[in-house]
């Protein structure tokens, strides 16, 4: 729920504007650019306000806008928020402040869950992280919020196809300087089915990643590490598994162990992509950040 530099989100924004963006193969499969079928920006529905343009909202389920989910597995819903002036000069962009009526800013968001027949459902979502009271968006800074569907909850949801939409409503925000209005993401589709048996290798890796991400977002680091270890025991050269464990070790302060894993992940990426025209930028960035930290010791 922390704010972060809008590198990946800017790339997505460039895609739907028609700019040339190279395809990445990194820790996790890339989320398609948040656009509608007719190429419109992520916020498909907005209510005009006196606070200026609405933020762009992109929603994903387990890292995708068209997710395959399985009963008894967690579902991770992430909403990303981007300033619509992200491509403009920073000095020309007026910040957008998001706030709720009270409490952390994500309380101004609700997730709509619709069945294929148009009925509404309550998925008993669990907010992830410890969000701040406000979120400030500008040309360099974006933000995100996440919610979790537990394995126990997903096991009770009927099989079927569901459409989910993140709806932001700050019309009752108590902060005078906050943006006030309504905006919604383009819906994402979640197809929920029973777990196939046996799992093919791709689904087995996917399961490990989803569970590891779920435990990590809940702050259960040991369970997340155990899931990453199980993943790497089956697939030792998995780029995603190596990068995920490196991130967990970084959070735990084990920087040298994490650096070694990033080295392995970059080596594995190079072997899988011998003719790639672009390097694994995010892996390289994280390795460089770790090296800089270790140089301070």
ABEGO torsion letter per residue (X at the ends): XBBBBBAAAAAAAAAAAGBBBBBBBBABBBBBBBBBAAGBBABABBBBBAAEBBBBBBBBBGGBABBBBBBGBBBBBBBBBBBAAAABBAAABBBBBBBBABEBAAAABBBBBBBAAGBBBBAGBBBBEBBBABBBBBAABBBBBBBBBBAAAAAABBBEBBBBBBBBBAAABABAABBBEBBBBBBBBBBBBBBBOBBBAAAAAAAAAAAAAAAAAAGBAAAAAAAAAAAAAABAABAAAAAAAAAAAAAAGBAAAAAAAAAAAAAAAAAABAABABBBAAAAAAAAAAAAAAAAX
